[in-house]
Amino acid sequence: MFSDCVKLVKEWCGLKSNLCGKESKVIFKQGDIWWASLGMNLGEEMFGKGEKFRRPVLVFRKFTGNSFLALPITKQEKKGSWYVEITIHKERRWVMLNQARILDKKRLTNRIGELDDADFHKVKTEFLKFYGS
């Protein structure tokens, strides 16, 4: 188990060094949903899967042309105040409010789509409740 983890961390470090040098012409906006290379993280931190360590994320708040606040998305049904159910391409998904993190656009790989206004408003309302208390 430990050696598997070490192997994945080494693979992620190699990919991350490639991402670091990558010039990105990606244009993203608030409300977009993208595949993002989140990496191999520790403990309960959400991580990406596959050779590019990717996971879908919601661009929740754009800060600059390069950085944004991302909320990871899962297709496993989740309950609790830190999850918000949304619909993407007519499929149920859950935004994970407790895994919010700042990302650079160099991590973005493929645009999936855009969250509709009603779901974005629901995520924003729940985010403010979750972090405002």
N, CA and C of each residue as an Amber inpcrd file, in Angstrom:
protein
   399
   0.8210000  -1.1860000   0.0000000   0.0000000   0.0000000   0.0000000
   0.8690000   1.2560000   0.0000000   1.8410000   1.3290000   0.9150000
   2.7110000   2.4920000   0.9940000   3.4940000   2.6640000  -0.3020000
   4.0160000   1.5610000  -0.8550000   4.8020000   1.6690000  -2.0910000
   3.9300000   2.1240000  -3.2620000   2.6320000   1.7280000  -3.2720000
   1.7120000   2.2080000  -4.3120000   1.5300000   3.7160000  -4.2080000
   1.4010000   4.1900000  -2.9850000   1.2280000   5.6230000  -2.7430000
   2.4690000   6.3890000  -3.2000000   3.6410000   5.8950000  -2.8630000
   4.8970000   6.5440000  -3.2510000   5.0130000   6.5870000  -4.7780000
   4.6330000   5.4990000  -5.4200000   4.6790000   5.4490000  -6.8870000
   3.7640000   6.5160000  -7.4960000   2.5440000   6.6340000  -6.9760000
   1.6060000   7.6360000  -7.4850000   2.1050000   9.0540000  -7.2430000
   2.6890000   9.3040000  -6.0790000   3.2220000  10.6350000  -5.7800000
   4.3490000  10.9710000  -6.7570000   5.2220000  10.0110000  -7.0480000
   6.3090000  10.2430000  -8.0090000   5.7550000  10.5340000  -9.4010000
   4.7290000   9.7780000  -9.8080000   4.1090000  10.0260000 -11.1140000
   3.4980000  11.4200000 -11.1500000   2.8180000  11.8020000 -10.0680000
   2.2090000  13.1330000 -10.0060000   3.2800000  14.2230000 -10.0700000
   4.3810000  14.0460000  -9.3710000   5.4480000  15.0530000  -9.3860000
   5.9970000  15.2550000 -10.7980000   6.1130000  14.1650000 -11.5530000
   6.5600000  14.2780000 -12.9440000   5.5630000  15.0670000 -13.7800000
   4.2890000  14.7510000 -13.6330000   3.2560000  15.4700000 -14.3860000
   3.1900000  16.9270000 -13.9420000   3.2980000  17.1700000 -12.6450000
   3.2100000  18.5460000 -12.1320000   4.3660000  19.3910000 -12.6720000
   5.5560000  18.8210000 -12.7800000   6.6790000  19.5880000 -13.3280000
   6.4230000  19.9260000 -14.8020000   5.7560000  19.0360000 -15.5300000
   5.3880000  19.3390000 -16.9210000   4.3420000  20.4530000 -16.9710000
   3.3620000  20.4040000 -16.0700000   2.3290000  21.4400000 -16.0230000
   2.9310000  22.8000000 -15.6840000   3.9240000  22.7950000 -14.8170000
   4.5610000  24.0360000 -14.3760000   5.1430000  24.8010000 -15.5670000
   5.7480000  24.0810000 -16.4980000   6.3620000  24.7180000 -17.6540000
   5.4200000  24.9410000 -18.8190000   4.1850000  24.4930000 -18.6750000
   3.2010000  24.5650000 -19.7530000   2.7160000  25.9960000 -19.9620000
   2.6570000  26.4150000 -21.2150000   2.0300000  27.6940000 -21.5280000
   0.5780000  27.3970000 -21.8440000  -0.3170000  28.0250000 -21.1230000
  -1.7340000  27.7340000 -21.2910000  -2.4610000  28.9070000 -21.9340000
  -3.1810000  28.6200000 -23.0040000  -3.9980000  29.6280000 -23.6750000
  -5.4760000  29.4260000 -23.3360000  -5.7280000  28.6280000 -22.3190000
  -7.0860000  28.3180000 -21.8920000  -7.7930000  29.5990000 -21.4420000
  -9.0320000  29.7250000 -21.8670000  -9.8880000  30.8120000 -21.3850000
 -11.0400000  30.1560000 -20.6280000 -11.2190000  30.5620000 -19.3980000
 -12.2570000  29.9700000 -18.5440000 -13.0620000  31.0880000 -17.9140000
 -14.2490000  30.7390000 -17.4490000 -15.0730000  31.7310000 -16.7630000
 -15.8150000  31.0750000 -15.6000000 -16.3020000  31.9240000 -14.7280000
 -17.0810000  31.4700000 -13.5800000 -18.2780000  30.6650000 -14.0720000
 -18.5150000  29.5290000 -13.4450000 -19.6280000  28.6720000 -13.8300000
 -19.2390000  27.5480000 -14.7720000 -18.0280000  27.6310000 -15.3540000
 -17.5370000  26.5590000 -16.2260000 -17.2420000  25.3060000 -15.4100000
 -17.3490000  24.1700000 -16.0790000 -16.9390000  22.8910000 -15.4930000
 -15.8480000  22.3330000 -16.3970000 -14.7110000  22.0020000 -15.7950000
 -13.5260000  21.5220000 -16.5220000 -12.9850000  20.2450000 -15.8890000
 -12.2810000  19.4660000 -16.6910000 -11.4020000  18.4410000 -16.1500000
 -10.1370000  19.1670000 -15.7220000  -9.6640000  18.9060000 -14.5100000
  -8.4640000  19.5550000 -13.9840000  -7.5440000  18.5140000 -13.3640000
  -6.2580000  18.6900000 -13.5690000  -5.2580000  17.8110000 -12.9580000
  -5.0470000  18.2600000 -11.5180000  -5.7360000  17.5920000 -10.5880000
  -5.6480000  17.9600000  -9.1710000  -4.4640000  17.3270000  -8.4790000
  -3.9880000  16.2240000  -8.9990000  -2.8080000  15.6100000  -8.4090000
  -3.1110000  14.4920000  -7.4430000  -2.0500000  14.0150000  -6.8330000
  -2.1080000  12.9690000  -5.8190000  -1.9500000  13.6510000  -4.4810000
  -3.0190000  13.7320000  -3.7180000  -3.0060000  14.4650000  -2.4600000
  -2.9930000  13.5130000  -1.2750000  -3.0160000  14.0470000  -0.0850000
  -2.8680000  13.2450000   1.1260000  -4.1660000  13.1130000   1.9030000
  -4.2920000  12.0300000   2.6320000  -5.4070000  11.8400000   3.5480000
  -6.7600000  11.9810000   2.8830000  -7.5820000  12.8570000   3.4260000
  -8.9420000  13.0440000   2.9290000  -9.0380000  14.1000000   1.8410000
  -7.8940000  14.6550000   1.4110000  -7.9240000  15.6390000   0.3300000
  -8.3600000  14.9640000  -0.9600000  -9.2140000  15.6340000  -1.7130000
  -9.6910000  15.0830000  -2.9750000  -8.5430000  15.0910000  -3.9810000
  -8.4070000  13.9970000  -4.7100000  -7.3420000  13.9090000  -5.6990000
  -7.9260000  13.5110000  -7.0450000  -7.0920000  13.6120000  -8.0640000
  -7.5070000  13.2300000  -9.4020000  -7.1820000  11.7680000  -9.6700000
  -7.7200000  11.2650000 -10.7730000  -7.5120000   9.8610000 -11.1220000
  -6.9740000   9.7470000 -12.5450000  -6.4520000   8.5750000 -12.8650000
  -5.9400000   8.3340000 -14.2020000  -4.5370000   8.8860000 -14.3710000
  -4.0300000   8.7760000 -15.5830000  -2.6420000   9.1690000 -15.8410000
  -2.4060000  10.6770000 -15.6920000  -3.4590000  11.4800000 -15.8030000
  -3.3040000  12.9290000 -15.6390000  -3.8510000  13.4180000 -14.2990000
  -4.2190000  12.4760000 -13.4050000  -4.7010000  12.8070000 -12.0620000
  -5.8260000  13.8480000 -12.1320000  -6.7970000  13.5850000 -12.9990000
  -7.8570000  14.5540000 -13.2650000  -9.1440000  14.2710000 -12.5010000
  -9.8860000  15.3430000 -12.3180000 -11.2090000  15.3000000 -11.6970000
 -11.9690000  16.5020000 -12.2300000 -13.2950000  16.3720000 -12.3960000
 -14.0540000  17.5480000 -12.8160000 -14.1460000  18.5650000 -11.6800000
 -14.0450000  19.8400000 -12.0560000 -14.1600000  20.9280000 -11.0790000
 -15.0720000  22.0140000 -11.6320000 -15.7070000  22.7180000 -10.7150000
 -16.4970000  23.8910000 -11.0470000 -15.6280000  25.1210000 -10.8210000
 -15.5440000  26.0010000 -11.8240000 -14.8800000  27.2910000 -11.6410000
 -15.8820000  28.1460000 -10.8710000 -15.6860000  28.2150000  -9.5630000
 -16.6470000  28.8960000  -8.7050000 -16.4200000  30.4050000  -8.6990000
 -15.1780000  30.8050000  -8.6260000 -14.8540000  32.2330000  -8.5980000
 -13.5570000  32.4660000  -9.3560000 -13.6150000  33.2940000 -10.3880000
 -12.4240000  33.6460000 -11.1570000 -11.7540000  34.8370000 -10.4740000
 -10.4480000  34.7210000 -10.2120000  -9.7150000  35.8080000  -9.5650000
  -8.9320000  36.6380000 -10.5830000  -8.2020000  35.9480000 -11.4620000
  -7.4180000  36.6100000 -12.5030000  -7.6100000  35.8070000 -13.7840000
  -6.9000000  36.1750000 -14.8170000  -6.9470000  35.3970000 -16.0510000
  -6.2950000  34.0300000 -15.9000000  -5.5840000  33.8310000 -14.7870000
  -4.8630000  32.5750000 -14.5630000  -5.3570000  31.7680000 -13.3660000
  -6.0070000  32.4020000 -12.3910000  -6.3330000  31.6770000 -11.1590000
  -7.8150000  31.7710000 -10.8190000  -8.2610000  30.7590000 -10.0750000
  -9.6760000  30.6750000  -9.7170000  -9.8570000  29.7770000  -8.5070000
 -11.0200000  29.9060000  -7.8820000 -11.4080000  29.0240000  -6.7940000
 -12.1880000  27.8660000  -7.4130000 -11.6870000  26.6570000  -7.2220000
 -12.2930000  25.4640000  -7.8030000 -13.0230000  24.6630000  -6.7320000
 -14.1490000  24.0880000  -7.1300000 -14.8830000  23.1610000  -6.2780000
 -14.9340000  21.8180000  -7.0060000 -14.2920000  20.7870000  -6.4540000
 -14.3170000  19.4740000  -7.0990000 -15.7300000  18.8980000  -7.1670000
 -15.9320000  18.0390000  -8.1490000 -17.2350000  17.4200000  -8.3920000
 -17.0670000  15.9050000  -8.3630000 -18.0620000  15.2220000  -7.8010000
 -18.0660000  13.7610000  -7.7710000 -19.3870000  13.2400000  -8.3260000
 -19.3610000  12.0090000  -8.8250000 -20.6160000  11.3960000  -9.2680000
 -21.1770000  10.4470000  -8.2190000 -20.4370000  10.2540000  -7.1210000
 -20.9390000   9.4250000  -6.0210000 -21.8930000  10.2600000  -5.1690000
 -23.0960000   9.7350000  -4.9680000 -24.0870000  10.4720000  -4.1950000
 -23.5580000  10.7660000  -2.8000000 -23.7040000  12.0230000  -2.3860000
 -23.1940000  12.4690000  -1.0850000 -24.2850000  13.2070000  -0.3360000
 -24.2890000  13.0700000   0.9740000 -25.2320000  13.7720000   1.8550000
 -24.4330000  14.6240000   2.8250000 -24.9910000  15.7360000   3.2210000
 -24.3490000  16.6090000   4.1970000 -24.3240000  18.0420000   3.7140000
 -24.0530000  18.9470000   4.6440000 -24.0910000  20.3740000   4.3240000
 -22.9290000  20.8170000   3.4460000 -21.9320000  19.9740000   3.2410000
 -20.7900000  20.3550000   2.4220000 -20.8840000  19.8020000   0.9950000
 -22.0300000  19.2580000   0.6260000 -22.2660000  18.7590000  -0.7370000
 -23.4950000  19.4300000  -1.3300000 -23.4290000  19.7360000  -2.6160000
 -24.5620000  20.3390000  -3.3100000 -24.8250000  19.5290000  -4.5730000
 -26.0460000  19.0490000  -4.7040000 -26.4160000  18.2690000  -5.8980000
 -26.6340000  19.2190000  -7.0740000 -26.0530000  18.8440000  -8.2160000
 -26.2160000  19.6070000  -9.4510000 -26.5130000  18.6290000 -10.5820000
 -26.8120000  19.1620000 -11.7490000 -27.0270000  18.3330000 -12.9360000
 -26.0720000  18.7880000 -14.0380000 -25.3370000  17.8260000 -14.5940000
 -24.4410000  18.0930000 -15.7210000 -24.8160000  17.1190000 -16.8300000
 -25.1690000  17.6480000 -17.9680000 -25.5730000  16.8090000 -19.1070000
 -26.6260000  15.7800000 -18.6980000 -27.6110000  16.2300000 -17.9440000
 -28.7510000  15.4280000 -17.4890000 -28.3670000  14.3210000 -16.4990000
 -27.1860000  14.4180000 -15.9010000 -26.7450000  13.4470000 -14.9080000
 -26.5070000  14.1470000 -13.5720000 -26.8960000  13.4700000 -12.4740000
 -26.7030000  14.0220000 -11.1420000 -25.2270000  13.9380000 -10.7480000
 -24.7410000  15.0360000 -10.1510000 -23.3840000  15.1130000  -9.6240000
 -23.4510000  15.8950000  -8.3200000 -22.3560000  15.8740000  -7.5530000
 -22.3000000  16.5850000  -6.2840000 -21.0400000  17.4360000  -6.2280000
 -21.2240000  18.7190000  -5.9300000 -20.1180000  19.6470000  -5.7300000
 -19.6880000  19.5190000  -4.2730000 -18.3690000  19.4420000  -4.0490000
 -17.8280000  19.2650000  -2.7020000 -17.3290000  20.5990000  -2.1600000
 -18.1510000  21.2450000  -1.3470000 -17.8070000  22.5630000  -0.8080000
 -16.5950000  22.5080000   0.1200000 -16.4370000  21.4020000   0.8300000
 -15.3530000  21.2720000   1.8080000 -13.9880000  21.0270000   1.1660000
 -13.9310000  20.9270000  -0.1610000 -12.6690000  20.6780000  -0.8490000
 -12.2610000  21.8640000  -1.7430000 -12.7820000  23.0530000  -1.4470000
 -12.4670000  24.2550000  -2.2290000 -10.9660000  24.5140000  -2.2260000
 -10.4330000  24.8920000  -3.3930000  -9.0130000  25.2410000  -3.4580000
  -8.7300000  26.1490000  -4.6410000  -7.6730000  26.9260000  -4.4970000
  -7.2410000  27.8260000  -5.5620000  -6.4210000  27.0150000  -6.5620000
  -6.7450000  27.1910000  -7.8510000  -5.9990000  26.5070000  -8.9060000
  -5.5320000  27.5120000  -9.9550000  -4.5030000  27.1310000 -10.6720000
  -4.0340000  27.8790000 -11.8280000  -4.6000000  27.2190000 -13.0730000
  -4.8330000  28.0000000 -14.1130000  -5.4190000  27.4540000 -15.3330000
  -4.5410000  26.4130000 -16.0120000  -3.2750000  26.3300000 -15.6470000
  -2.3950000  25.3030000 -16.2190000  -2.8830000  23.8970000 -15.8710000
  -3.6810000  23.7730000 -14.8330000  -4.2200000  22.4670000 -14.4310000
  -5.4220000  22.0450000 -15.2760000  -6.0470000  22.9760000 -15.9840000
  -7.2460000  22.6760000 -16.7690000  -6.8850000  21.9450000 -18.0470000
  -7.6460000  20.8790000 -18.3610000  -7.3390000  20.1040000 -19.5670000
  -8.4540000  20.1590000 -20.6060000  -9.6790000  19.8580000 -20.2210000
 -10.7910000  19.8420000 -21.1730000 -12.0280000  20.4560000 -20.5320000
 -12.6990000  21.3200000 -21.2850000 -13.9390000  21.9280000 -20.7880000
 -15.0680000  20.9140000 -20.9580000 -15.8450000  20.7200000 -19.9050000
 -16.9750000  19.7900000 -19.9120000 -18.2520000  20.5200000 -20.2910000
 -18.4110000  21.7300000 -19.7580000 -19.6250000  22.4950000 -20.0190000
 -19.7460000  23.6400000 -19.0480000 -20.9830000  24.0730000 -18.8450000
 -21.2520000  25.1980000 -17.9620000 -22.4480000  24.8550000 -17.0840000
 -22.3650000  25.2370000 -15.8270000 -23.4610000  25.0070000 -14.9070000
 -24.5850000  25.9940000 -15.2130000 -25.8330000  25.5270000 -15.1950000
 -26.9370000  26.4580000 -15.4690000 -27.0920000  27.4260000 -14.2910000
 -27.7950000  28.5320000 -14.5390000 -27.9260000  29.5980000 -13.5350000
 -28.5500000  29.1120000 -12.2340000 -29.5640000  28.2580000 -12.3270000
 -30.2410000  27.7760000 -11.1140000 -29.2930000  26.9560000 -10.2470000
 -28.5410000  26.0280000 -10.8550000 -27.5980000  25.2160000 -10.0860000
 -26.4470000  26.0650000  -9.5450000 -25.9710000  27.0290000 -10.3500000
 -24.8830000  27.8830000  -9.8620000 -25.3580000  28.6900000  -8.6540000
 -26.5670000  29.2170000  -8.7170000 -27.1260000  29.9720000  -7.5910000
 -27.2440000  29.0810000  -6.3530000 -27.6730000  27.8330000  -6.5480000
 -27.7900000  26.8860000  -5.4320000 -26.4060000  26.6210000  -4.8020000
 -25.3870000  26.4120000  -5.6370000 -24.0270000  26.1860000  -5.1250000
 -23.5450000  27.4190000  -4.3640000 -23.7640000  28.6030000  -4.9280000
 -23.3230000  29.8450000  -4.2870000 -24.0020000  30.0370000  -2.9300000
 -25.3030000  29.7930000  -2.8730000 -26.0500000  29.9320000  -1.6170000
 -25.5120000  28.9770000  -0.5570000 -25.3270000  27.7190000  -0.9390000
 -24.8330000  26.7080000   0.0200000 -23.3830000  26.9840000   0.4240000
 -22.5700000  27.4790000  -0.5110000 -21.1730000  27.8310000  -0.2120000
 -21.1440000  28.9180000   0.8550000 -21.9510000  29.9660000   0.6680000
 -21.9800000  31.0660000   1.6310000 -22.4890000  30.6040000   2.9970000
 -23.4640000  29.6970000   3.0270000 -23.9430000  29.1320000   4.2930000
 -22.8410000  28.3120000   4.9640000 -22.1660000  27.4780000   4.1610000
 -21.1550000  26.5680000   4.6920000 -19.9550000  27.3460000   5.2690000
 -19.4620000  28.3330000   4.5310000 -18.2750000  29.0640000   4.9600000
 -18.6030000  30.3090000   5.7980000 -19.8660000  30.6970000   5.8180000
 -20.2430000  31.8980000   6.5630000 -20.5790000  31.6350000   8.0180000
 -20.7110000  30.3610000   8.3740000 -21.1270000  30.0760000   9.7570000
 -19.9530000  29.8180000  10.6680000
